[in-house]
Amino acid sequence: MSHALMNAVNRIFAILLSICVMVIWVVVAGRVVPTRLGDRGIFVSVAEHLLRGETLYLTTYDNKEPYFFYFVALQRALGNWAEFLAEIGMVGICSISAYLLARRISSVQSSFIVGFLLVPIIVTGAFYNAALTNLPGTTVVLAMCASLVSGYAALAGGLLALVFLLKIPAIPVALAAAGGLLLFRPRRDLLPFTAAGILVLLVLVGFMMWRGEFWPFVETTKINIRYAQGDLVENAGIFRSMALHIARVWGRDFYTTVAAILLAFALGVIALSPLREADFEARGILVACIAALGATFFALALTGLWVHHNQLLYSPAVLAAVILSKYLDMASERARLSVLVVSLCMAYMLGGAFPLRAHLTSIAEMRKNLAELEAVPPETARLLAVAPSGNYARIGRYDDRGHAIGLENWKLLCPRFHQGQHEPAAILQRSLDCAAKAPVLLIGNDFMVTEEHAIWPQWRSFVDRVEKMLAADYACDAPSGLRVCIRRQ
């Protein structure tokens, strides 16, 4: 092939690659728009309460990690659009981290393909739900790995410390990945990595103690452990419990991702076979990938309850994609277009084979979802219609929709402003005892008993007792569903 023809082919491939990257990021932008549905609405309400001076776990409550809530509070302080920008920014950090990792073992082109084409597909794949707790954990784990291989051991140690208070189930994944990389790093990296990790952890804990939130967080963690090992896994012994945890998250998407990770790992081993020049950095990433995968299985066997918990797989999946970059270098010498197509297919599998039609739906609904970020939540509007200020408590499940937005002049009296059917009877009773003292009660739209609640008798009892209290002591503006109830004089 002549030099001129080679240049033309290179330009055409560069244009094609650029188009692919732009299309992927447009699709990703549609995927990452936060909504107020489900858990996210609750997270936003907690963040709003924190911005008004409430104390996490004491005067406003949810069971997630503290630095996740501080992060959401920062987003809320910056405005509605900051939630969207934070989410797409985290995907960007994952991409940059993967690019930096891949550059240690492969060419600029292969690293670019992995970082900016494959990784966005992976981390917004089948298990992804916008603006929940998992993507921040994945982002910090990958940034830690990139910092470590780039020679910033102290930064990597600090990021590892952050994982402990940002996403607890990601701790074993982060430790395994860091351990795998450190095996192939100079010994001098270990001291700054460890020292910075301990120092940053002490600072993070110290900040929580200053706010009076550390020991309540410890108690919340104990409750989370009991919940993870409780009724949802039949209160079984340790080994049966671990099997039941895996069974709850197992499915086609799960084993598609695992199979793709193992395939990428195998291709990396082939690229680093004895017939080829040994690559110390690449071997470190290989070990980190397989160690992180094993740690992910361990974490899911202890904590996995819902399908979106499988996002823990995305850290080893991205490391697998980084390993794949070494194979891309070898294969692209023969057929770059084919390599690009195969890479996209691998990313699709590493992400769990998310339905393509759902991507199209996300793009179609992007404008509507962005507009909803600016809208007044229905519970907020209903409460403000009663009075501009006052004291209130809320009873409801998970359809919160960020009710605390715009309620700066309303004081939340009861920290547990949402209840779940799985909660112990004692905690539900505590919520009822507190709510019974409130002059105004906000009742969520999803506060009811359905067929799926049949296995939770304590929830049926709680709903019955709340409804009796409302009938006896409160005047409500609706007989059921979303209601504002005012105590009778």
C-alpha positions in Angstrom: 0.0 0.0 0.0 1.4 3.4 -1.0 2.1 6.1 1.5 -0.6 8.4 0.1 -3.2 5.6 0.3 -2.2 4.8 3.8 -2.7 8.4 4.9 -6.1 8.4 3.2 -7.1 5.2 5.1 -5.8 6.7 8.4 -7.9 9.9 7.8 -11.0 7.9 7.0 -10.6 5.7 10.1 -10.0 8.8 12.3 -13.2 10.4 11.0 -15.2 7.2 11.5 -13.8 6.8 15.0 -14.7 10.4 15.8 -18.3 9.9 14.6 -18.6 6.8 16.7 -17.4 8.6 19.8 -19.8 11.5 19.3 -22.8 9.2 18.8 -21.9 7.1 21.9 -21.6 10.2 24.0 -25.0 11.6 22.8 -26.5 8.3 23.7 -24.8 8.3 27.1 -26.0 11.9 27.7 -29.6 10.6 27.4 -28.9 7.7 29.7 -27.4 9.7 32.6 -30.2 12.3 33.1 -31.3 11.9 36.7 -35.0 11.5 37.5 -36.8 12.0 40.8 -38.2 8.5 40.7 -37.4 5.9 43.4 -34.3 6.2 45.5 -33.0 9.3 43.7 -35.9 11.4 45.0 -35.1 10.3 48.6 -31.4 11.2 48.1 -32.3 14.6 46.9 -34.6 15.2 49.8 -31.8 14.2 52.3 -29.4 16.5 50.5 -31.9 19.4 50.7 -32.2 18.8 54.5 -28.4 18.8 54.9 -28.2 22.1 53.1 -30.6 23.5 55.7 -28.5 22.4 58.6 -29.9 19.0 59.5 -27.7 16.2 60.8 -27.4 13.1 58.7 -28.8 9.9 60.3 -30.1 12.0 63.3 -32.5 14.6 62.0 -32.8 13.4 58.4 -32.3 9.8 57.5 -31.4 7.4 54.7 -29.2 4.4 55.0 -26.6 5.2 52.3 -23.0 6.3 52.9 -22.3 9.8 54.1 -20.0 11.1 51.5 -22.4 10.2 48.8 -25.0 12.5 50.5 -22.4 15.2 50.8 -21.8 14.9 47.1 -25.5 15.1 46.3 -25.8 18.1 48.6 -23.1 19.8 46.6 -25.0 19.2 43.4 -28.1 20.6 44.9 -26.3 23.7 46.1 -25.0 24.3 42.6 -28.5 24.0 41.0 -30.7 21.4 39.2 -28.5 21.0 36.2 -25.5 20.2 38.4 -27.1 16.8 39.0 -26.9 16.0 35.3 -23.4 17.5 34.9 -22.1 15.5 37.9 -23.4 12.3 36.4 -21.9 12.8 32.9 -18.8 14.2 34.6 -18.3 10.9 36.5 -18.6 8.9 33.2 -16.0 11.3 31.9 -13.6 10.6 34.8 -14.1 6.8 34.2 -13.2 7.4 30.6 -10.1 9.4 31.4 -9.0 6.9 34.0 -9.3 4.0 31.6 -7.4 6.0 28.9 -4.6 6.7 31.4 -4.5 3.0 32.4 -4.5 1.9 28.8 -1.7 4.3 27.8 0.6 2.4 30.1 0.3 -0.7 28.0 -0.9 0.3 24.5 -0.9 2.9 21.7 -2.8 6.3 21.8 -5.3 5.0 19.3 -6.2 1.8 21.2 -6.3 3.8 24.5 -8.6 6.3 23.0 -10.9 3.6 21.7 -11.1 2.0 25.1 -11.4 5.2 27.2 -13.8 7.2 25.1 -15.7 4.7 23.1 -15.9 1.5 25.2 -16.0 2.7 28.8 -19.1 5.0 28.4 -21.0 2.0 27.0 -19.8 -0.2 29.9 -20.5 2.0 32.9 -24.0 3.0 31.6 -24.9 -0.6 30.7 -27.7 -2.9 31.7 -27.2 -2.5 35.5 -27.0 1.3 35.5 -29.6 3.5 37.0 -28.9 7.3 36.8 -27.8 9.1 39.9 -27.7 6.3 42.4 -24.8 5.3 44.6 -22.9 2.9 42.3 -21.4 5.2 39.7 -19.5 7.3 42.3 -18.0 4.2 43.7 -16.9 2.9 40.3 -15.5 6.3 39.4 -13.3 6.6 42.5 -12.1 3.0 42.2 -11.0 3.6 38.6 -9.5 7.0 39.4 -7.5 5.3 42.2 -6.2 2.7 39.7 -5.2 5.4 37.2 -3.5 7.5 39.8 -1.5 4.5 41.0 -0.2 3.4 37.6 0.6 7.1 36.8 2.9 7.4 39.7 0.6 9.3 42.1 0.6 6.8 44.9 -0.5 9.3 47.6 -3.5 10.4 45.6 -4.4 6.8 45.0 -4.3 6.1 48.7 -6.5 9.1 49.4 -9.1 7.9 46.9 -9.0 4.4 48.4 -9.9 6.0 51.8 -12.8 7.8 50.2 -14.3 4.6 49.0 -14.7 3.5 52.7 -17.2 6.3 53.3 -18.7 6.6 49.8 -19.6 3.1 48.7 -19.0 0.3 51.3 -19.7 -2.7 49.0 -16.9 -1.4 46.7 -14.3 -1.6 49.4 -13.2 -5.2 48.6 -13.1 -4.3 44.9 -10.9 -1.3 45.5 -8.6 -3.2 47.8 -8.2 -6.1 45.4 -7.6 -3.8 42.4 -5.0 -1.7 44.4 -3.3 -4.9 45.7 -3.0 -6.3 42.1 -1.5 -3.1 40.8 0.9 -2.7 43.8 2.4 -6.1 43.2 3.9 -4.7 40.0 4.7 -1.3 41.2 8.0 -0.1 42.8 8.1 -0.8 46.5 8.6 2.9 47.2 4.9 3.4 46.2 3.6 1.4 49.1 4.5 3.9 51.9 2.9 7.1 50.4 -0.1 5.0 49.3 -0.7 3.6 52.8 0.2 6.8 54.7 -2.1 9.0 52.5 -4.9 6.5 52.8 -4.7 6.5 56.6 -4.4 10.2 56.8 -7.3 11.0 54.5 -9.5 8.4 56.2 -8.8 10.1 59.5 -9.6 13.5 58.1 -12.9 12.2 56.5 -13.9 10.5 59.8 -12.9 13.6 61.8 -15.2 15.8 59.6 -18.1 13.4 60.3 -17.4 13.4 64.0 -17.3 17.2 64.0 -20.8 17.1 62.4 -21.9 14.5 64.9 -22.6 11.9 62.2 -19.9 9.2 62.5 -21.4 7.1 65.3 -24.9 7.3 63.9 -23.4 6.2 60.6 -21.8 3.2 62.4 -25.3 2.3 63.8 -26.8 2.7 60.3 -24.2 0.3 58.9 -25.1 -2.3 61.5 -28.8 -2.0 60.4 -27.7 -2.4 56.8 -25.8 -5.6 57.7 -28.9 -7.0 59.4 -31.0 -6.0 56.4 -28.6 -7.6 53.9 -28.6 -10.9 55.9 -32.3 -10.8 56.9 -35.6 -11.8 55.4 -34.6 -11.2 51.8 -32.2 -14.1 52.1 -34.4 -16.1 54.5 -32.1 -15.3 57.5 -30.0 -18.2 56.3 -26.6 -19.3 57.5 -23.5 -17.7 56.0 -22.9 -20.1 53.1 -26.6 -20.4 52.1 -27.0 -16.7 52.5 -24.1 -16.1 50.1 -25.7 -18.4 47.5 -29.1 -16.7 47.9 -27.5 -13.2 47.4 -25.9 -14.3 44.2 -29.2 -15.9 43.1 -31.0 -12.6 43.6 -28.6 -10.8 41.2 -27.9 -13.6 38.8 -29.3 -13.5 35.3 -28.5 -13.2 31.6 -26.9 -9.7 32.0 -24.8 -10.9 34.9 -23.2 -13.8 33.2 -22.9 -11.9 29.9 -20.7 -9.3 31.7 -18.7 -12.0 33.6 -18.2 -14.0 30.3 -17.0 -10.8 28.5 -14.6 -10.0 31.4 -13.1 -13.5 31.2 -12.9 -13.3 27.4 -11.0 -9.9 27.5 -8.8 -11.3 30.2 -8.0 -14.4 28.0 -7.2 -12.1 25.0 -4.9 -10.1 27.2 -3.1 -13.2 28.3 -2.7 -14.2 24.6 -1.2 -10.8 23.9 1.2 -11.2 26.7 2.1 -14.8 25.9 5.8 -16.0 26.2 6.0 -15.5 22.4 5.7 -11.8 23.0 7.6 -9.2 24.9 6.7 -9.3 28.6 4.9 -6.1 29.9 5.2 -5.5 33.6 2.5 -2.8 33.7 0.1 -5.0 31.7 0.6 -7.9 34.0 -0.3 -5.7 36.9 -3.6 -4.7 35.3 -4.3 -8.3 34.5 -3.9 -9.3 38.1 -5.9 -6.3 39.2 -8.7 -7.2 36.9 -9.1 -10.8 38.0 -8.6 -9.9 41.6 -11.3 -7.2 41.4 -13.6 -9.7 39.7 -13.1 -12.2 42.5 -13.7 -9.4 45.1 -16.9 -8.4 43.3 -18.2 -11.9 43.6 -17.4 -11.8 47.3 -19.1 -8.4 47.7 -22.2 -9.5 45.9 -22.4 -12.7 47.8 -22.5 -10.6 51.0 -24.6 -7.6 49.9 -26.2 -8.3 46.5 -30.0 -8.0 46.7 -31.1 -6.1 43.6 -30.0 -6.2 40.0 -28.5 -2.7 40.0 -26.1 -3.9 42.7 -24.3 -5.6 39.8 -22.8 -2.3 38.9 -20.0 -3.5 41.1 -19.0 -5.6 38.1 -18.2 -2.4 36.1 -14.8 -1.8 37.8 -13.4 -5.2 36.7 -15.2 -4.8 33.4 -13.4 -1.5 32.7 -10.1 -3.1 33.7 -10.9 -5.9 31.3 -11.4 -3.3 28.5 -8.1 -1.8 29.4 -6.5 -5.2 29.0 -8.2 -5.5 25.7 -6.3 -2.4 24.4 -3.2 -4.6 24.4 -4.9 -7.0 22.1 -6.3 -4.2 20.0 -2.8 -3.0 19.2 -1.9 -6.5 18.0 -5.0 -7.0 15.9 -5.2 -3.5 14.4 -2.1 -4.2 12.5 -4.3 -6.3 10.2 -7.8 -4.9 10.2 -8.6 -1.7 12.1 -12.3 -1.5 11.0 -13.0 -5.0 12.2 -11.2 -4.3 15.5 -13.5 -1.3 16.0 -16.6 -3.3 15.4 -15.4 -6.1 17.7 -14.5 -3.6 20.4 -18.0 -2.1 20.3 -19.5 -5.6 20.7 -17.2 -6.3 23.6 -18.2 -3.1 25.3 -21.8 -4.0 24.8 -21.2 -7.4 26.5 -19.1 -5.9 29.3 -21.9 -3.6 30.1 -24.4 -6.4 30.4 -26.0 -6.2 26.9 -28.4 -3.3 27.6 -31.3 -3.4 25.1 -30.6 -1.0 22.2 -34.2 0.2 22.1 -33.9 1.4 25.7 -31.0 3.6 24.5 -33.2 5.1 21.9 -35.9 5.7 24.5 -33.4 7.5 26.7 -32.5 9.9 23.9 -36.2 10.5 23.1 -37.0 11.3 26.7 -33.9 13.4 27.4 -35.6 16.8 27.0 -38.5 15.7 29.2 -36.3 14.3 31.9 -34.2 17.5 31.9 -37.3 19.6 32.2 -38.5 17.5 35.2 -35.3 18.5 37.0 -36.6 22.1 37.0 -40.2 21.2 38.0 -41.7 21.5 41.4 -42.2 18.1 43.0 -45.9 17.2 43.4 -45.6 16.7 47.2 -43.9 20.1 47.5 -46.7 21.8 45.6 -49.3 20.1 47.7 -47.7 21.2 51.0 -47.1 24.8 49.9 -50.7 25.0 48.9 -51.6 24.5 52.5 -49.2 27.0 54.0 -45.9 28.7 53.2 -44.2 27.4 56.3 -44.7 25.1 59.3 -43.7 21.8 60.8 -44.4 18.5 59.2 -43.6 14.8 59.0 -43.8 12.5 56.0 -45.1 8.9 55.7 -44.6 7.0 52.5 -42.4 4.5 50.7 -40.1 5.4 47.8 -42.1 7.7 45.6 -40.6 10.8 47.2 -39.8 12.8 44.0 -37.5 15.0 46.0 -40.3 16.4 48.1 -38.0 18.6 50.2 -37.1 20.8 47.2 -38.6 24.3 47.8 -39.6 23.6 51.4 -37.0 25.8 53.0 -39.5 27.3 55.4 -40.9 23.9 56.5 -39.2 22.0 59.4 -39.0 18.2 59.1 -39.9 16.8 62.6 -39.2 13.1 62.0 -35.9 12.0 60.5 -37.3 8.8 58.8 -39.4 10.5 56.2 -39.7 7.3 54.1 -40.5 3.8 55.2 -40.0 0.4 53.6 -42.0 -2.7 53.8 -38.9 -4.7 54.8 -38.1 -2.6 57.8 -38.4 -4.2 61.3 -41.6 -3.6 63.2 -39.7 -1.6 65.9 -38.4 0.9 63.4 -41.8 1.3 61.8 -43.3 1.9 65.2 -40.7 4.5 65.9 -41.7 6.3 62.7 -45.4 6.2 63.7 -44.8 7.4 67.2 -42.9 10.4 65.9 -45.4 11.2 63.1 -48.3 11.1 65.5 -46.9 14.3 67.2 -46.7 16.3 63.9 -49.3 19.0 63.2 -49.1 18.3 59.5 -48.5 15.0 57.8 -47.5 14.5 54.2 -48.6 11.1 53.0 -46.8 9.7 49.9 -48.6 8.6 46.8 -47.3 5.0 47.3 -48.4 4.5 50.9 -50.5 1.4 50.6 -50.5 -2.4 50.8 -50.2 -4.3 47.6 -49.9 -8.0 46.7 -46.1 -7.8 46.8 -46.3 -6.8 50.5 -48.0 -10.0 51.5 -44.8 -11.4 52.9 -44.3 -8.4 55.2 -47.0 -8.5 57.9 -45.4 -5.7 59.8 -45.9 -3.4 56.8 -49.6 -4.2 56.6 -50.0 -3.6 60.3 -48.1 -0.3 60.0 -50.3 0.9 57.2 -53.5 -0.1 59.1 -52.4 1.8 62.2 -51.4 4.9 60.2 -54.8 5.0 58.4 -56.6 4.6 61.7 -54.6 7.5 63.2 -55.4 9.7 60.2 -59.1 8.9 60.4 -59.2 9.6 64.1 -56.9 12.7 64.5 -56.4 14.3 61.1 -58.3 16.0 58.4 -56.9 15.0 55.0 -57.4 16.7 51.6 -57.8 13.4 49.8 -59.1 9.9 51.0 -56.1 8.0 49.6 -52.9 8.4 47.7 -50.9 11.7 48.0 -52.4 13.6 50.9 -51.8 16.5 53.2 -53.3 15.8 56.6 -53.7 18.5 59.3 -54.3 17.6 62.9 -57.7 18.4 64.2 -57.8 20.9 67.1 
